[in-house]
């Protein structure tokens, strides 16, 4: 996306510090080693679950870097966006708990683990987001 105008002019290589291959390769390895059924479609589906669990990491690094350059403050649109991304996954966890309690034999450890990992990655941001919003302040991160 950053290769085409007008976004290509906004890309800053100096702030993009996360090496995505360090996220993609482990997700692929885990998907091959641990899946429900060793078929191409199942391995790809499992890979997508693992990748989704860590896909926000580059964005969180970027948000933290930009906050560091602006006294710790995060733009409203960005903070709301990141909170909503994490919130939807947290609601998935609520759904899975409900399904475990109401559906006999519901068991999906890969989905649960990737969901727990993804939600855990957001927890730090959730804390600062909720704390600042309750106080009626702009979201700020420790720098």
Buried (B, 14 or more C-beta within 10 A) or exposed (E): EEEEEEEEEEEEEEEBEBEEEEBBEEBBEBBEEEBEEEEEEBBEBBBBBBBBBBBBBBBBBBBBBBBEEEEBBBBEEBBBEBBEBBBEBBEBBEEBEEEBEEEEEEEBEBBBBBBBBBBEBBEEBBEBBEEBBEEEEBBBBEE
